[in-house]
Amino acid sequence: MTNEIQKLQKGEITLNDVQEKIITIQSTNVLLDSDVAWLYGVDTKEVNQAVKNNPGKFPEGYIFTVQSSEKQELVKNFDRFNKLTHIAVSLPLNPIKKLKTH
């Protein structure tokens, strides 16, 4: 994770870095709230607050909560999700740019 933080601080995030964060949940390619926060260099709670404060910017169904069974599957398949302490919000790729205007 330290390498990722250094890349973010230096503005050296590549397309490959972003693509590695994309996962499929409910047949949709998504980034979890924690990964969106990483991309913007903010805390996850800030991303969730932006989503909460701007519900009209996101079409119905574009924001969804990862179910417990999906969280368990994420942890099983991806080591980086072992640290999840709560069920994350998932953001399909198209509306992520809308967070910039929160």
Secondary structure, DSSP 8 states (H G I E B T S, - for coil): -HHHHHHHHHT---HHHHHHH-EEETTEEEEEHHHHHHHHTS-HHHHHHHHHH-GGGS-TTSSEE--HHHHHHHHHH-GGGTT--S--EEEESGGGGGGGG-
